[in-house]
Amino acid sequence: MIEYSAIFERIIKQYTDDELQQICKTLNRIYNIYDSEGYRWTQLQYVLTKTSEADISALRRSQLSNQVINDLILRFYPCERVVKYYLIKKLRTLSNQIVAFEMSIGNSRIDLCRINGHSYAYEIKTSYDTFDRLDTQMADYMDTFEKVYLVIPFDRKDDAACHIPENCGIITYRISKNGELIFHYLRKANTNMCDIRKCISSLSSADISQFLKLLKIQNIPTLKDEKLSMLFSKSNRALWSAYKKLLKIKYAPKWDYLIKHFSEILPIDMQKLFFNFPQSKPFAYYTTTKRGGTVIVNCPPSYDSCNSSIHFIHCINIVQHSDHFPLCLIFSALFTTQYLRNFIASRAFLVVFLVKLLPILRSNNRRRYILREFRQQRFPPFKCDKKIVLL
């Protein structure tokens, strides 16, 4: 990675701080984890207007596009995505809790919420945000979370004071010399008197059905209003207990997955992977780290049928097959995944392999190598500097 660092530093020296901030603002807006590797490099070349094609090519040979975008945004554009990452990094050390992204409450969506014995809300306002909707957001959060915190840059604390109630806590952050965010509790939050009906009304119809099951209510109606009527006949104490249990059931697998693979997921991908796990379709996520490379393969238990060929095509589309991606590595992962063995041995896999993978393998030597291994059904073990995580 020495080569990558040198090329990266050489490129950013071509731009002023204002230009880098604008570049990162654009990348933050258009970045999509599911875009192809080639498409993301086209985006990088579009925003890096002062950088020569030779430097872009050298950068491309040395690193994946999502890592380059991640490094740019983390270093030059402390947006909401970056603040969430560092706040999650701080909260993950706490025990017996779950954290969720973008939970809908009333007419608002809370940036982060945390559930343990109490419920906490964290609303983030960066240097690039306005306070236009903060009054409305605070009204929703104060009614539905026991403790609410506003997370803001230190130099904006006075501007935010007139938009938040006294019960709301304030967490400020600043950028340290090494580029990381440091948080400070400027004001502790007081406990609110919450409205359980507003909390429940913000749930989806499917969540409310699960809520009724937790309360051991049978003959659940179809319409949401009828479900709510059944719930509101219960005591507030029973509703609060079941509500927190429901949130833990809903978000615990996502939070556990995020914490388990925290060091292997790029900061800019945290929220997207949180929402996409667990999911019905398998995916593979590849990043480069100081230890080498990491492939995270998610294969749901139901994925054991040859009829799932369209799902496997979807998986192939998500995995970025560039020169950096070790193709044998993903095959090793798939072959060692119990739920895929029957499918990969089927004709459906051969069709997918020929249609989707062979056009990608432009190198004749690489194509012959993969085909030889495929015919012999012998995919070599991955190198020791690589790591496969099977979920």
FIKOL-363073 format. One record per residue (C-alpha): residue number from 1; residue in one letter; chain; x, y, z. Coordinates in steps of 0.02 Angstrom, whole numbers, plus 50000, padded with zeros to 5 digits. Each point is the difference from the previous one (the first is absolute). Last residue first. Example, Ala and Ser with C-alpha at 12.3 -4.5 7.8 and 13.67 -1.06 7.14 Angstrom:
2
resi:resn:chain:x:y:z
2:S:A:50684:49947:50357
1:A:A:49931:49828:50033
This chain:
391
resi:resn:chain:x:y:z
391:L:A:48904:49224:50382
390:L:A:50159:49938:49919
389:V:A:50149:50116:50022
388:I:A:50144:49970:49881
387:K:A:50171:50071:50038
386:K:A:50144:50033:49883
385:D:A:50185:50013:50042
384:C:A:50010:49811:50014
383:K:A:49950:49976:49820
382:F:A:49832:49922:49960
381:P:A:49988:49813:49983
380:P:A:49998:49938:49820
379:F:A:49839:49964:49907
378:R:A:49990:49821:49944
377:Q:A:49842:49954:49906
376:Q:A:50116:49928:49866
375:R:A:49903:50089:49864
374:F:A:49993:50160:50105
373:E:A:50186:49999:50037
372:R:A:50039:49985:49814
371:L:A:49871:50134:49958
370:I:A:50074:50120:50128
369:Y:A:50177:49977:49935
368:R:A:49949:50012:49818
367:R:A:49908:50163:50033
366:R:A:50147:50073:50097
365:N:A:50118:49958:49859
364:N:A:49882:50072:49869
363:S:A:49979:50163:50098
362:R:A:49831:50079:49971
361:L:A:49913:49907:50140
360:I:A:49843:50105:50009
359:P:A:49923:49921:49847
358:L:A:50026:49830:50084
357:L:A:49909:50045:50158
356:K:A:49819:50040:49959
355:V:A:49947:49885:49860
354:L:A:50120:49855:50025
353:F:A:49991:49996:50189
352:V:A:49813:50030:50004
351:V:A:49974:49854:49881
350:L:A:50119:49888:50100
349:F:A:49911:50050:50160
348:A:A:49832:49950:49930
347:R:A:50071:49833:49946
346:S:A:50018:49951:50181
345:A:A:50154:49976:50108
344:I:A:49991:50182:50054
343:F:A:49820:49977:50057
342:N:A:50032:49846:50106
341:R:A:50151:50077:50085
340:L:A:49922:50171:50031
339:Y:A:49920:49974:50171
338:Q:A:50155:49919:50074
337:T:A:50116:50143:49961
336:T:A:50173:49931:49967
335:F:A:49974:50006:49813
334:L:A:49940:50180:50007
333:A:A:50149:50060:50100
332:S:A:50125:49911:49889
331:F:A:49912:50072:49848
330:I:A:50012:50174:50075
329:L:A:50186:49978:50026
328:C:A:50029:49927:49829
327:L:A:49940:50166:49930
326:P:A:50127:50102:50097
325:F:A:49930:50176:49975
324:H:A:50135:50127:49959
323:D:A:49993:49974:49811
322:S:A:49815:50040:50012
321:H:A:49852:49887:50031
320:Q:A:49895:50108:50115
319:V:A:49880:49883:50091
318:I:A:49826:50073:49985
317:N:A:49967:49932:49826
316:I:A:50056:49826:50048
315:C:A:49881:50001:50149
314:H:A:49855:50053:49888
313:I:A:50043:49858:49883
312:F:A:49993:49886:50152
311:H:A:49827:50064:50043
310:I:A:49942:49966:49822
309:S:A:50065:49822:50016
308:S:A:49897:49968:50156
307:N:A:49902:49856:49922
306:C:A:50150:49886:50032
305:S:A:49950:50007:50183
304:D:A:50098:50019:50161
303:Y:A:49987:50184:50045
302:S:A:49873:49987:50141
301:P:A:50139:50009:50130
300:P:A:50053:50174:49941
299:C:A:50172:50018:49919
298:N:A:50102:50153:50048
297:V:A:50180:49998:49940
296:I:A:50123:50124:50075
295:V:A:50162:50003:49903
294:T:A:50149:50081:50083
293:G:A:50167:50046:49925
292:G:A:50172:50029:50076
291:R:A:50032:50029:50184
290:K:A:50012:50188:49978
289:T:A:49832:49992:49913
288:T:A:49933:49979:49826
287:T:A:49813:49983:49978
286:Y:A:49883:49872:49925
285:Y:A:49815:49977:50033
284:A:A:49910:49848:49934
283:F:A:49812:49989:49989
282:P:A:49863:49873:50022
281:K:A:49818:50048:49969
280:S:A:49866:49986:50135
279:Q:A:50080:50128:50114
278:P:A:50070:50007:50176
277:F:A:50075:50124:49985
276:N:A:49970:50132:49866
275:F:A:49958:50144:50118
274:F:A:50161:49982:50100
273:L:A:50099:49976:49838
272:K:A:49940:50169:49939
271:Q:A:50034:50087:50165
270:M:A:50179:49941:50017
269:D:A:50055:50022:49818
268:I:A:50086:50171:50019
267:P:A:50097:49935:50150
266:L:A:50071:49854:49899
265:I:A:49954:49831:50072
264:E:A:50135:49879:50061
263:S:A:50035:50080:50169
262:F:A:49816:50001:50046
261:H:A:49969:49820:49947
260:K:A:49932:49932:50165
259:I:A:49932:50171:50049
258:L:A:49899:50018:49839
257:Y:A:49935:49822:50009
256:D:A:49948:50022:50181
255:W:A:49910:50161:49956
254:K:A:49905:49921:49854
253:P:A:49952:49846:50103
252:A:A:49946:50112:50148
251:Y:A:49892:50119:49896
250:K:A:49829:49916:49990
249:I:A:50009:49893:50157
248:K:A:50068:50147:50101
247:L:A:49867:50116:49933
246:L:A:49863:49875:50044
245:K:A:50066:49978:50178
244:K:A:49997:50189:50023
243:Y:A:49818:50006:49943
242:A:A:49950:49847:50103
241:S:A:50059:50080:50163
240:W:A:49924:50168:49956
239:L:A:49833:49921:49953
238:A:A:49986:49898:50161
237:R:A:50031:50156:50104
236:N:A:49881:50104:49896
235:S:A:49858:49879:50035
234:K:A:49914:49912:49854
233:S:A:49848:50064:49907
232:F:A:50116:50104:49891
231:L:A:50064:49841:49919
230:M:A:49831:49939:49937
229:S:A:49958:50171:49930
228:L:A:50170:50008:49915
227:K:A:49967:49836:49911
226:E:A:49831:50064:49938
225:D:A:50082:50158:49934
224:K:A:50134:49896:49910
223:L:A:49873:49896:49904
222:T:A:50029:49813:49988
221:P:A:49936:49940:50169
220:I:A:50101:49889:50120
219:N:A:49898:49850:50058
218:Q:A:50114:49969:50150
217:I:A:50080:50118:50126
216:K:A:50150:49927:50090
215:L:A:50070:50173:50043
214:L:A:50153:49958:49896
213:K:A:49881:49946:49861
212:L:A:49916:50170:50005
211:F:A:50169:50087:49978
210:Q:A:50041:49887:49852
209:S:A:49839:50059:49918
208:I:A:50049:50179:50043
207:D:A:50168:49973:49915
206:A:A:49913:49939:49841
205:S:A:49884:50152:50000
204:S:A:50150:50115:50013
203:L:A:50040:50088:50164
202:S:A:49974:50187:50024
201:S:A:49831:49971:50085
200:I:A:50088:49897:50133
199:C:A:50115:50141:50053
198:K:A:49858:50127:49995
197:R:A:49895:49888:50110
196:I:A:50144:49976:50122
195:D:A:50006:50187:50035
194:C:A:50161:50039:50093
193:M:A:50030:50096:50161
192:N:A:50180:50053:49970
191:T:A:50156:49961:50100
190:N:A:50129:50140:50006
189:A:A:50143:50008:49875
188:K:A:50177:50042:50057
187:R:A:50079:50158:49932
186:L:A:50170:50026:49917
185:Y:A:50034:49815:49983
184:H:A:50159:49999:49895
183:F:A:50038:49905:49840
182:I:A:50167:49987:49908
181:L:A:49995:49976:49812
180:E:A:50154:49927:49913
179:G:A:50116:50098:49885
178:N:A:50166:49962:50088
177:K:A:50006:50176:50072
176:S:A:49825:49981:50074
175:I:A:49839:50058:49918
174:R:A:49870:50066:50121
173:Y:A:49838:49935:50070
172:T:A:49861:50064:50110
171:I:A:49868:49899:50090
170:I:A:49851:50097:50064
169:G:A:49858:49933:50108
168:C:A:49818:50043:49974
167:N:A:49897:50032:50157
166:E:A:50023:50187:49980
165:P:A:49911:50001:49833
164:I:A:50094:50020:49834
163:H:A:49998:50133:49865
162:C:A:50068:50149:50100
161:A:A:50156:49903:50052
160:A:A:50050:49951:49823
159:D:A:50090:50162:49957
158:D:A:50098:49996:50164
157:K:A:50062:49822:49970
156:R:A:50056:50033:49822
155:D:A:50188:50017:50031
154:F:A:50006:49833:50091
153:P:A:49931:49906:49850
152:I:A:49829:49923:50036
151:V:A:49920:49843:50073
150:L:A:49829:50038:50077
149:Y:A:49953:49875:50133
148:V:A:49830:49931:50054
147:K:A:49961:49892:50151
146:E:A:49837:49908:50033
145:F:A:49958:49992:49816
144:T:A:49825:50019:49924
143:D:A:49928:50169:50047
142:M:A:50167:50090:50006
141:Y:A:50043:49927:49830
140:D:A:49848:50067:49907
139:A:A:50011:50177:50072
138:M:A:50188:49999:49970
137:Q:A:49975:49961:49816
136:T:A:49876:50142:49979
135:D:A:50119:50126:50083
134:L:A:50149:49931:49902
133:R:A:49920:50020:49829
132:D:A:50085:50163:49949
131:F:A:50158:49973:50104
130:T:A:50114:49995:49848
129:D:A:50129:49868:49955
128:Y:A:50176:50016:49926
127:S:A:50091:50025:50165
126:T:A:49919:49839:50060
125:K:A:49834:49974:50088
124:I:A:49976:49826:50073
123:E:A:49847:49947:50099
122:Y:A:50037:49863:50127
121:A:A:49852:49917:50086
120:Y:A:50011:49892:50157
119:S:A:49880:49868:50067
118:H:A:50024:49930:50174
117:G:A:50049:49829:50071
116:N:A:50098:49974:49840
115:I:A:49945:50080:49836
114:R:A:50099:50121:49894
113:C:A:49938:50112:49860
112:L:A:50096:50077:49856
111:D:A:49954:50126:49865
110:I:A:49819:50015:50057
109:R:A:49875:50007:49858
108:S:A:49860:50127:50016
107:N:A:49812:50018:49969
106:G:A:49954:49889:50147
105:I:A:50153:49893:50036
104:S:A:50088:49904:49862
103:M:A:50164:49916:50049
102:E:A:50148:50061:49896
101:F:A:50136:49887:50069
100:A:A:49985:49879:50146
99:V:A:50103:49962:50156
98:I:A:49982:49851:50116
97:Q:A:50053:49988:50181
96:N:A:50066:49881:50132
95:S:A:50178:50067:50000
94:L:A:50075:50167:49948
93:T:A:50158:49992:49892
92:R:A:49895:50014:49842
91:L:A:49946:50176:50049
90:K:A:50168:50082:49962
89:K:A:50025:49921:49829
88:I:A:49817:50033:49965
87:L:A:50032:50185:50035
86:Y:A:50152:49996:49887
85:Y:A:49902:49922:49857
84:K:A:49848:50112:50025
83:V:A:50110:50155:49992
82:V:A:50074:49941:49834
81:R:A:49832:49968:49916
80:E:A:49934:50165:50068
79:C:A:50139:50096:49912
78:P:A:50180:50025:50055
77:Y:A:50064:50034:49822
76:F:A:50188:50003:49975
75:R:A:50077:49848:50084
74:L:A:49855:49881:50018
73:I:A:49930:50047:49829
72:L:A:50165:49977:49907
71:D:A:50046:49837:50087
70:N:A:49828:49924:49967
69:I:A:50004:50050:49817
68:V:A:50170:49916:49980
67:Q:A:49941:49844:50093
66:N:A:49844:49991:49892
65:S:A:50106:50010:49842
64:L:A:50112:49853:50043
63:Q:A:50187:50031:50012
62:S:A:50171:49992:49915
61:R:A:49956:49973:49818
60:R:A:49863:50131:50007
59:L:A:50117:50128:50075
58:A:A:50125:49970:49860
57:S:A:49861:50018:49871
56:I:A:49939:50161:50080
55:D:A:50180:50066:50002
54:A:A:50023:49959:49816
53:E:A:49830:50075:49957
52:S:A:50061:50165:50071
51:T:A:49922:50079:50155
50:K:A:49936:50178:49990
49:T:A:49819:49950:49969
48:L:A:49987:49878:50144
47:V:A:49809:50005:50000
46:Y:A:49973:49909:49834
45:Q:A:50145:49879:50024
44:L:A:49925:49948:50166
43:Q:A:49830:49973:49921
42:T:A:50075:49895:49861
41:W:A:50092:49901:50133
40:R:A:49833:49969:50084
39:Y:A:49926:49935:49836
38:G:A:50143:49879:49975
37:E:A:49984:49927:50175
36:S:A:49814:49974:49975
35:D:A:49875:50095:50104
34:Y:A:49924:49902:50145
33:I:A:50083:50100:50140
32:N:A:49929:50160:49928
31:Y:A:50094:50165:50005
30:I:A:49911:50145:49913
29:R:A:49974:50122:50145
28:N:A:50159:49959:50096
27:L:A:50102:50012:49840
26:T:A:49930:50173:49963
25:K:A:50036:50064:50175
24:C:A:50172:49920:49992
23:I:A:50045:50096:49843
22:Q:A:49932:50161:50076
21:Q:A:50104:49975:50157
20:L:A:50153:49961:49895
19:E:A:49975:50161:49901
18:D:A:49983:50103:50159
17:D:A:50159:49921:50072
16:T:A:50096:50040:49841
15:Y:A:50040:49863:49874
14:Q:A:50156:49926:49919
13:K:A:50066:49945:50169
12:I:A:49857:49875:50005
11:I:A:50076:49903:49855
10:R:A:50176:49981:50070
9:E:A:49931:49943:50167
8:F:A:49896:49864:49917
7:I:A:50146:49942:49892
6:A:A:50115:49985:50151
5:S:A:49868:49913:50106
4:Y:A:49960:49877:49860
3:E:A:50183:49954:49974
2:I:A:50025:49971:50185
1:M:A:49847:49886:50001
